[in-house]
Amino acid sequence: MLRIFASVAGCVAGCAVGMTLVLSSSCGLASKPARPIGSLVEIKSPLGLPPVPIPADSPPTAETIALGRDLFFDPILSLDRTVSCAMCHDRQTGFSDGKKVSTGMGKQTGHRNAPTILNAVFNSLQFWDGRAASLEAQSIEPVTNPVEMAHTIEGVERRLSEDSAYKVRFDKAFGPGKITREKIAKAIAAFERTLISGNSPFDRYLYGGDKTALSASAARGLELFRDPKKANCATCHTINEKYALFTDNKFHNLGVGVDSAGDLADLGRYQVTKQDSDKGAFKTPTLRSVALTAPYMHDGSLKTLKEVVDFYVGGGTSNPFLDKDIKALDNLTPQDRADLLAFLESLTGELPPPR
């Protein structure tokens, strides 16, 4: 997926509208954006995915990707040096963590399930509630979350600056200068852009023309998945003619987390927008490699894919803000449900190589 180009030494002016994140230095004053230097890398998408979007002010380089990879796996970012990004985003569980909710510093637990970061580069917004507009913004937030890494930006900048090996790495990746929040975020985001998974049996069947790639059950499941009169899953988990993200990048209320009194345990997107229509709404997750990322939903309340299918068959959980497209699928037979499960299992693609 990665192809290295010629070395670049200087800055190139210009940026993509809506894709630039300027992060201030620890002193709070805006500074000249840090631009990666070194060997430019082309991140190629596998079968079934669109071209990888790249911010014009942060082209991926071999140096930033390698630096971001090491930061991702290094607990140095957490206050007590016990928590790394990789602890909640493990390759073995599809870059989620296999837990209902994640464990942070001091064994504290959050209240949301760790979403996969596979193909997060294609998300228009990050996190279940969409509060981060870019991978750069997403990558730095756990550092200061009191339940996750519980550190400060200034503390992380200082700690990395005092590490002679990291100081050399940052200078090679961005040129001489202070280690800043912006550089940390751009390095981690550069690595996260390489966490792409495609070329699944589904992709080979639909986009590669290999009609043997899916079992008969999975092929029937695909038809059910796309049929607006049957399962109608593709309304939110989109499939296009040339590629499939399996997310509409929108937010929907499914009634997950509604208690017996009809109250929402988590207001979701509403906490960001303060729009009543967003109460209890959460981002549509990608379904790629979904068989690896149990448990499911924003609160990790559904343990298996079978439970997920059954939840949708039941039409979600009633509440005043339930999405209009959520309806009981009582027309699905037991065989239909089995076929949908077979299809979902066919979405497991090739994973990025181990560290």
Steps between C-alpha positions, in 0.01 A plus 500: 500500500792736559723634225797729576573797272803726473624686807359846563685760699289811492147620552239519228238771544129427500250291690176313438192689613338327795789260551754720677539492875722771645592407856650771716817450700494447873535874562157548338625715212447402139822403328605416147349161413747214520541321170647151468829457320668188369390224264144547381283190512198413288239313701320279252148376566425129464214361294165637612611835641533852351826697481639596839432869580819683597521848658707726277690639800594155632603261223600162643871425505694190598633695798165624634333162452779318685502761777121486532511120517744510790297764683187292446653200675696690766341560845726805534201718406306410816569669830619187681644332188256208514251570217565514127270557204552138399349374825154610383567440130652155465560340161378163631155645568475704182661807664234510771562340842242224542357658815159647571669824601871572511731515801722804541758620748455371853254237367236766449227411252324722251137477395539434128633211299832555322415521129732348245743741338526284190404723206450796736675705234171488305291639787380856452492538879666295774371342824151362559364853541704660221669752727833487313520633146819321399732213583742756641240627747393145587853375555589754767179502705555174695828643632316759710187296577506448879367145466734394219858635515436784748797708385536860386620624163778697667606192696514281190692764304750529784536124548563433132742795479703351784524166317808527278387225263161660440662842460707365211195329348289817509780704345528248217124499448430875521835678500680651800281666762291444806286190539146633496145378527458554127797280411388224736149503355621503141737209558237278664245594232750415226530149642124467547449581130681176418255291706288399204317173445340385177526221243254290699305209349217751446734733309634221282142391427347840421795707376745232388255290303576179691159338540654218704622739772169486691313195619143459377379610844718814505391591146137478607589708804644770274173520309301523823741764631440720194130432449292798625201269544694249706785580741573842347835519682671683212295813569750583775780251431557616145619302199583690181573381149878542535560466874330440834569688821211327677419828674305806394713709739180619664350467847194294592296419808438124521371505855817339635535577870138601560387394846159364605373855557592598145793718605829508308806399700728682255388801294763437232523752218276742693789569736686650204223676305240572771235421239205304637488290185847366588403362840616142528650508151837339431720469194433212264803274548665332206421131471831409345665220701202525736530133595824590682375797700246363751332615716281742308319834521632814668458348845622150415162362608463241222747215531465329162407574141196278547383731779551797268291343223228408751503855640432643154238238425321625810508858372739644757369641827215749498571855615388849387809545281513160330631531144223491240677226302501257793207262455432147614625243247245236588497387136842336541500124541750307714684414177510869406663580834756226451576633151551852635747365755687314228522822299627704797771240557606537137597863567820402682775639281877497492637667811799736505823311574601450864724761655 
